Amino acid sequence: MSEKSRRPLAVYFERQNLIMLALGFSSGLPFLLAGNTLGYWLREEGTSLAAIGFITWVGLAYTFKFLWAPLIDRTFAPFLMRFGRRRSWMLFTQAIILAALTLMGFYGLSHGLVFLGVLAAVVTFTSATQDIVVDAWRIETARDAEELGILTSAYTFGYRSALLAAEAVILLLATRIGWNSSYAVYGLLMLVGVVACLCAAEPAKSLARKTLPVLWSWRGAFDAIVGPFIAFFKAHGAGAAIVTLAAISLFQLPNFLMGPMANPFYHDLGMTKDTVGAVRGTFGLAAVFVGVATGGFLVLKLGKVWALVVGGSTQILGTIAYAVLPYHHDPVTFAAIMALDNFGIAVAGVTLVTYMSSLTSIGYTATQYAWLSSVYTVFGKLLKGFTGAMVDGIAAHIGLMQAYAVFFIGAGLLGIPAILLFLWLASQRRPQAT
């Protein structure tokens, strides 16, 4: 048993894990501010559900980030080369996100929905780029599988904390100072990531890659763009690799689909921002921390694939549970359902990130992980744009509240195919899959 295994709590307070925690926060903060939380703001301004659903397509940047990941993997950010390959891109993207979020707060809807949508698109594109380098830093900094697990847990704690800040605390703040000022404040919170990046060290594995072919040569371009895919299929076998990619792509469908409709749903139920924010910041926050710890425990005890099966099943139950709220939305029921949902999402998130991280190869870390994380978002990001239209269409026949209930049940059930595929992978007993 390693020294770190004997002191599991103290290890999270080590320097690099605290840096990882802050970088996770920096990665998670922009995600909802250009997505679900923006939908809450827009709904209060009278924007239709269909328009709210369609504007979530700005998040497709997270899906297609693998297209520019080879460039990020092999180059330095402009004017910041002295910080290293990973850290230069972190600082560059964090500065742009800070500026774009501040501008969203300054202008709001005063210049129309399209202008606000463009700023949201800038946020998602640069946030997706930040994710590429933060994920690479996490994987390349880890010296072994145990350290990767610790860093992944620290990252997830930071990321989920940022999500709660962007969907819970901001509601309390917006009630008091308005949405515009709240977004400006949250733009400044990106300084957490800037400070963490300045305190971080460039990963030794990244520094050691100076011998790789230059990107601008034919050999370098081929190795950067095609090499990661060849290495992946060679390492895992064509058949298992295809099933793995299919399972990953379907795994988060319940979370992606219910996300854009959750805040408009609370608004249409008549819940105040204070109520939603208070429940998210208490029961929701506690459930996230328990879920992250549970996810890490499941990976150690069951293996990565069986942990995914348990995490995915819990996520499905959490999504379906929202179908109860149109009929019983008293505070106790609401708190219990949100806690179950946050717990399931946290377990599913930790197990999926750990699993995908284990599939990457040194030399192609940023590109392969960006590709895998794009795979897991592609269907969800495309389908979520239609969620508002789905609810509106169902509501035309059975009423709005009943339509929400049917929608949440359907969204949850869409997670079942991924569970079946992971069960098949577990039955194959391939060493790299468990």
N, C-alpha and C positions, 0 to 999 in steps of 0.2 A: 504494500500500500504506500502510495507516494505521500510526501509531506503535505501536499495540498489536499489530499483526500482526508487527512487527519484533522484538518482545520477548515472545513467547508465554508464557514461564515466569514472568517478573517480574510480569506483569499479574495473576496469581492471588494475589499478595501485597498487592495494593492494598486499601485499607480496605473498600470496599463488597463486594468479592469474598470477603474474609475473613468479613465479616458474613453474607454469603450462605451460605458454607460452614457457619457455626455454626447458622444458621436451618435449613439442610437437615438438619443433625444433629438438631435439635430436632423436626423434622417426622418423621424416620425412626425415632426412638427408640421411640415408643409403639406403632408399627404391629405389630411381632412380639410385643411383651410382652403384648398382648391377643389374640394370634393363635397363630402356630406355636410360639413358645417356651412359651407357656402350655400348649400341647398336650403338650410334652415333660414339663413339670412334672406335668400331670394323668395322663399315662401311667405315670409313676413311682409315682403314688399309686394305681394300679390302675384308673383310669377307662377305660371301654370306648372302642374306636375310634369307634363310632357317636356316643357322647356328645361326644367330642372334635371330631368333624366338625360336629355340630350347634351347638356353642358358638361355632364360627367365624362364625356368623351375626351375632354382635355387630358384626362388621366391615361389615355392610350400611350402617352410618352413612356410610362412605366413598362408597358407591354413591348414596345419596340426599341428599348434601350440597347438591346444586343446589337443593333445595327451600327451604333457608333462606339460600342464598347471596345472594339479592336483599336480604334484611334486613342481612346482614353488609356488603354492598357499599355500603349507603346510610346506615349508622348508626355510632355510637360505642359501645364497650363501657361498661357501667355503671361510674361513678365514675372513669373513666380518660380522659375526653374530652381532657384537655390533651396527651395523647400523640399525638393524631391518629387518623384513622379506621382505618388499617391497624395501627399500633403498639398502639393500645388493645386491639384484639381479640387481638393476639398475646400481650400480657401477661396478659390475662384467661384465655385458654385454657391458657397454659403453667402458670399457678398451679393451675388445676383438675386438669390432668394430673399435676402433681407430687404433689398431695394424694391423688389416686385411686390412683396407683401405690404410694405409700407405704402406703396402707391395704390394698392387695392383699397387700403383704409382711407387714404387721402381723397381719392376720387369716388369710390363706391359706385353707385348706379347713376351718378350725375351725368356721365357721358354715354349711358345706355348699357344694355346687357352685353352687346358684342365687345365693347371696349373692356369691360370687366372680365369677360371670357378670355380675351387675348392676354391680359395680365395673369389670369389663372393658368393659361397654357404655358407662359414663361416660367411660372412657379413649378409646374409639373415637369417640364423638360429639364430644367436645371436641378430639380430635386431628384429626378431619375438618374441624372449624371452623378450627383453626389452619392447616391446609393451604390453606383458601380464601384467607386473608389473606397467607400466606407466598408463595403463587403469584402473587397480585395484586401484592405488593411487588416480586417478581422481575421481572415483566413491565413494571410501571409505572416501575421504577427505570431500566431499560435505555433508553438514548438512541437506539440504532439496533440493527439486526439482529445486527451483530457483537458488541455488548455483551450482547445477550440471549443469544447463544450462550455467551459466557464465563460469564455469571451462571448459566445453566442447567448448565454443566459443574461450576461450583463447588457449586451446589445438589446435583447428583447425587453428587459426591464426598462431601459431608457426609451426604446421605441414605443412601448405600450404606455409609458408614463406621458410621453408627448401626445399620443393619441387622446388620452383622457384629458390632458390640458386643452387640446384643440376641440374637444367635443363636450366637455363638462365645465371646466373652469371658465372658458370663454363665454358660456351662456350666462353665468353669474355676472361676469364683467360687462357683457353687452347689455344686460338689463339696466346697469347703472351708468355706463358711459357711452353706450351705443355701439353698433357694429363697426362703424368706421374707425373710431378710436381704438377699439379692441384689436382690429387687424394691424393697426400701426404698432401697438404694444407687442403683439406677437411677432411682428417683423424683427423687432429689437431682440427678442428671445433667441434668434439665430446666433447671437453673440456667444451663446453657450457652446455651440459647435466651433466657432472661431477660436475661442480660448482653448478648447480641447485639442484642436488641430495644432495650435502653436506649442502645446505641451507634449504632443505626441512625437515619437521618433519614426523616421521612415523605416518600414520593415526591412530586415536584413535580406529576406528572400527577394524583395523588389530590387534592392541594391545589387544583388548578385546576378541580376538578369541583364547586365550591360552587354553580355556577349550575344544576345539574341539578334537575329537579322534586322537590319534597319527597315523600318516600316515602308519607306519610300522606294525600296528595291522590289523587284518582282518576287524574289524569294521571301523577303520580309512581309510583303503584302499577302502572299499566299499563306505563309505560316500564321499570320495574325488573324486572317479571316476564315480560312478553311481548316487550319491546324487544330483549333479547339474542337471542332465537330468530329474530325477523324479520330482524335485522341479519345473522345468520349465514347464513341461506338466501339473502338478497339478495346477499351478498358472494360466495358460492361456487356459486350455482346449485342449483336443487332436486335435479336428478338426481345431480350429483357430491356434493352434501352428504349425500344419503341413503346413497350407497355409502361415502363417507368415514366416516360414523357407524357403519355396519355393520362396516367393516374395523377401526375402533378398538375396537369392542365385543368382537371375537373375538381380537384380537391377543395378549392376555396370558393366554389360557385355559390353556396348558401350565403357566405359572408359578403361577397361582391354584390349579389343581387339585392339582398335586403338593405344594404348600406344606404343607397341614395333615398330610399323611401322611409327610413326610420325617423329622421327628424321631421319631415312633413307629416308623418303619421302622428307624432306626438303633438304637433301643432293642431292638427285636425281633431285630435281627441280633446283639445282644450287645455292641455297641460302647459303650465308656465315654464319659462326658461329656468327660473329658480328651482322648480321641482326637479326637472330633468337633470340640471347641473348638479344639484345636491345628491341625487341618487347615484349618478355616475361617479361623483367624487368620493363617495363613501362605500356603498355596497359594490359598485362597479370596480372601483380601484382595488378593494380588498380581493375581489374575485380574480382580477388580473394577476396580482402577485401570487395568489394560491395556484392559479392556472399555470403560470410560468414555472413555478417550483415543481408542480405535478408533471408538467411536460418533460422537464429534465430528469425527474425520477423515473418516468416511464421509459425513456430512452435507455437509461442505465439498466433497468430491470427486465424490460421486454425486448429490447433491440429497436432499431429505428423504424422498421416497417410495422411491427405490431403496435408500437407507440402511435404511429400515424393512424392506424385503424381505430384505436381508442379515442384519439384526439378528434378525428373526423366525425366519429359517431356522436361525440359530445357536442360538437359544433352544429350538427344537424338538429339535435334536440333543442339547442338554444334558439335556433332560428324558428323552428316550428312553434315554440312556446309563445312567440309574439302573437299568434292567432288567438290567444286567450284574451288579450288586452281590449279588443273592441267590445267585449261583453263584461269584463271585470278589470277595470283599471284603477282600483283602489291602490293607495301607496304601498301596501304590503305586497300585493301581487306584482305590481310594477317593479319593485325592488328585487323580488325573488327572480323574476324573469330576466331582468337586466344582469343580475349576478350570474345566472346560469349561462346566458349568452356570452358575457365577457370571459367567464371561466373557459367555456368551450373554445372560443376564438384564441385565447392565450395558449391553451394546450395544443391546439392544432397548429398555431403559428410557430411555437418552439420546436415541435417535432418536425415540421416541414423544413424550417431553416436549417436545423441540424442535419437532416437527411440530404438536402440539396448541397450543403457545404461539403459533405463527405464524398460527393460524386465528382468534385472538381480535381483538376491536375495542376500541379505547380508548373508555371510557365504560361498557363492560360487561365489563371484564377479569375481575373476580372471578367474576361469575355465569357467563360463557361458559366460562371454564376449569374451574370447578367442574362445570358441566354436561358438558363433554367428558370430564373425568376420571371422572365418574359413569358415563358411557356405557361407558368402557373397563373398568369394574369390574363392571357389573351382572350379566352372565352368569356370570363367574367367581365372584363372591361368592355368588350363588345356588346354583350347582352345587357349590361346595366344601363346603357343608354336608352333602352326601350322600356325600362321598368315603370316609368311614369305613365307612358302610353298603355302599358299592360293594366295598371291599376285603374286608369280612366276607362279603358274598354270594359273591364269586368264590372266596374261601378255602374255603367250604363244599364246593366241588366239586373244587378242585385243590390245596388246601393254602395256607398263609399266604404263604410266600416266593414261590411261583409266582404267587399272586394279586397281590402287589406288582409283580412283573415285568410282568404283563399290564396292570396299572393304569397304570404309568409309560409304557408304549408307547402306550396309548390316549390318555393325557393329552397326550403330545407331538403325536400326529397331529391332535388337535383344533385345532392352530395353523395348519394348512394353508389352510383357507378364507380367513383374513385375508390370507395371502400372495397368494392368487389375486386377491382384491379390490384389493389395493394394486398388483399388476401391471396390472390393468385401468386403475386411475387413472393409472399411469405411462404407459400407452399412449395416453391421451387428451391428454397433453402440455399440461395446463392450467397456466398460470404459477403460480397460487396453490398447486398441489399439489406442485411440485418445488422 
